[in-house]
C-alpha cells in the first residue's frame, strides 16, 4: 500500500503544482514524477511537512512541485 499511496499523493501534488504554476497538466506520469520529486524538495526546503497526515503531504509536495517547475522553467525558457 505504501507505493500506491506515494503514487496517488504524487499525482495529486504534481497536478496541483502544475495548475498553480502554469495552469495546465503534465499528464498522469508527469504529475506523479513532479509530485514525488516535489515532495522531496518541499520536505528538504521546509525541514519537514507543512502539516500532519495526507493534507500535509499534499501541501508539501505541491510546494516542492511549484519550486521544481519554476527551476525547470528557468532552464527551458517556458517550453515546459
C-alpha positions, 0 to 999 in steps of 0.5 A, a space after each residue: 500500500 505504501 507505493 500506491 499511496 506515494 503514487 496517488 499523493 504524487 499525482 495529486 501534488 504534481 497536478 496541483 503544482 502544475 495548475 498553480 504554476 502554469 495552469 495546465 497538466 503534465 499528464 498522469 506520469 508527469 504529475 506523479 514524477 513532479 509530485 514525488 520529486 516535489 515532495 522531496 524538495 518541499 520536505 528538504 526546503 521546509 525541514 519537514 511537512 507543512 502539516 500532519 497526515 495526507 493534507 500535509 503531504 499534499 501541501 508539501 509536495 505541491 510546494 516542492 512541485 511549484 519550486 521544481 517547475 519554476 527551476 525547470 522553467 528557468 532552464 527551458 525558457 517556458 517550453 515546459 
